[in-house]
């Protein structure tokens, strides 16, 4: 361990290439699919996705894989799914920077913390169904968060989102 701390990490010491960070997305528009040879569901290294020659106008980022798989066709749109807290990858995709972005995560402290983190890379991201009205309207879906986050400085949340976070925490 001391050698690794002094000399770098194992990959570097052994001359090994790191595994690429993979990102999964679904192209919801047939024209976008045509631009990549007809593929609809793509898992690829982030740098390869960043290099795609596609021009969506809207993206969805969803915390859970099942949510992303439930999307149907939508013009000029795509959905990224299953990243959880690993939203820093979106900062490495330049063509996302100015697109309309909707984020749909779990309506809990972690989902709101992920939203705050995402806005560090995509400040235009809006939340979907992550508000007090949605929470209050669906008590039959309430559960107890097993490991809620405590007080956090989530300065990228709107005032309403911050109030919701504080109430959930």
N, C-alpha and C positions, 0 to 999 in steps of 0.2 A: 504494500500500500504506500509506504514512504517513497519508493522508487517511482510509482505512478504519480504521486503528488509533485515530485521534483521534475520528472521528465515529460509529463503530459499524460494523455489517457492511453488505454490499452490499444485502441485502434491505431493511434499514432505510433506507439512503440513497436507494434507488430507489423506496421506497414499495410494495415487493412483498410479497405474502403468502408465507410459507414453505410448502413442501410439508409436508403432515401426515406424521407418523410412522405407518406402516401396520403392522398386526399381523395375522397369519393364524391362524385357529383353525378347528377342526372340531368341531361339536356331535355327540357320539357317542350321544346319547339322542334318540329320536323325539319325546319330550315337549318337550325343549329346542328342537328344530328347529321344532316347532309354534308355540312362543312367538315365533319370529322369521319367521313366514310360510313355514316349510318349508325354509329355507336350512340346508344342512349344512356347507358349506365357505365361510367368510367371510373376506375381507380388507378391513379397514376402518381408518380412523384410530383411534388408541388412545382418544381421548376419546369416540368413538362407542361403542366396545366397552365402555368404562367405564360408559356410560349405558344399556346393555342391561338390560331387566327379565327376567333369567333367574336361576334359582336352582340351579346345579349344587351337588353336594356334594363332588365330586372333580375335580381338574384334573391334567393331565399337561403337562409342558413338556419338549419334546424339542429337542435341538440341531439336528437335521437334518430337512429337509422330508420326505424319503422315509420316515423313521421315523413321522412324524405321519400320512402318507397310508396307512400300513399298518394303523392302528388300525381295529378293527371296533366295532360298536355296544356300548355299555356304559352301563348305567343311571346317570342323574344326573351324567354325566361329559362333559368336553370336553378337547381337546388343543390346545395352542399349539405352533407349530413354526417352525423355521428362524430363530430370533433370534440364535443364536450368542452373542457377548458383549453384545448389546444388551438385556440383561435388566432394565435400569432401567425399561423401560416397564411392568413388572408392578407397580411401586410406584404407578403412576397409576390403577390399577383397584381401587377400594376393596372391591368385592365378592369379591376374591380373598383378602383378608387372613386370614380364618379358615377357609378351605377346606383339606381334605386335599390336599396337593400332592406329586406325585412328579416328579422330574427325571431324565431319561435323556439323557446326553450321551456324547460319545466317551470311551472309557477311555484318556485321555492327559492330559498336563499341562494342556492348554487346557480340556478338559472339566471337570476338577476345579477349575480357576480360575473357570470360569463358574459352577459350582455354588456356590463360595464367594461370588461376587458376587451371585448370585440370593438367597442367604440373607440378604443385607443388606436385601432387600425383602420376602421371604417366608421368615422364619426357620424355619417348619415344614416346608420342602421336604426331602424324603427322596430319596436317590439310588437309582436302580434299575440293577442290573447294572454298577455302577461300584465294584467291590471286588476285593480280591486273589484271592478264590476264583474269580470269573468270569474274571479274567485268566489264572490258572494253568490253569483247565479248558479254555482255548481257544487253545493255542499256534499252531494252524494259522491263526489270524486275526491273529497278531502282525505288526506292521510297524514300521518305524523312523519316528519322528516327525521330520519334516524340520526343524522349528524349535521344539524343546521350550523351555518356559519354564525359567528357572533358579530358584534359591531365592526363595521368596516368603513373605510373611506372610499365610497363608491361615487366619486364626484362626476362621473359621466352619465349617471342616471338622471332622468328628469325628476322634478320634485315629487310627482305622484309615484314614480317607480321607487324612489328612495323611501318615501313614507310606507309603501307596501313592503319593501325589504325590512325596514325597521319593525313593522308589525309582525312579520313572519319570524324575524330573528328573536 
